[in-house]
């Protein structure tokens, strides 16, 4: 009886460990296309995001100057990366459909 109880306990632990494991997923063309379209549509959000973040980290004057400059630059970069990924989504460029820009999306950490 104790042996069966031990086997059941081990099985429950193994099932719990498998259930708690994080899901790993490979990058694929559909993910690349979705990421590209999302960055094209939300690229402009970099402007207010950078103004706000710079204002919080530094001060309001820095937010309105340096944050504005960073926001304009990142808007161009993120939208350009989105266009690039949307156009090249069928091809594994960069290798394994890896994101061109980090973070992948405007609100990712």
Rosetta blueprint (number, residue, H / E / L):
1 X L
2 X H
3 X H
4 X H
5 X H
6 X H
7 X H
8 X H
9 X H
10 X H
11 X H
12 X H
13 X H
14 X H
15 X H
16 X H
17 X H
18 X H
19 X H
20 X H
21 X L
22 X L
23 X L
24 X L
25 X L
26 X L
27 X L
28 X L
29 X H
30 X H
31 X H
32 X H
33 X H
34 X H
35 X H
36 X H
37 X H
38 X H
39 X H
40 X H
41 X H
42 X H
43 X L
44 X L
45 X H
46 X H
47 X H
48 X H
49 X H
50 X H
51 X H
52 X H
53 X H
54 X H
55 X H
56 X H
57 X H
58 X L
59 X L
60 X H
61 X H
62 X H
63 X H
64 X H
65 X H
66 X H
67 X H
68 X H
69 X H
70 X H
71 X H
72 X H
73 X H
74 X H
75 X H
76 X H
77 X H
78 X H
79 X H
80 X H
81 X H
82 X H
83 X H
84 X H
85 X H
86 X H
87 X H
88 X L
89 X L
90 X L
91 X L
92 X L
93 X L
94 X L
95 X H
96 X H
97 X H
98 X L
99 X L
100 X L
101 X L
102 X L
103 X L
104 X L
105 X L
106 X L
107 X L
108 X L
109 X L
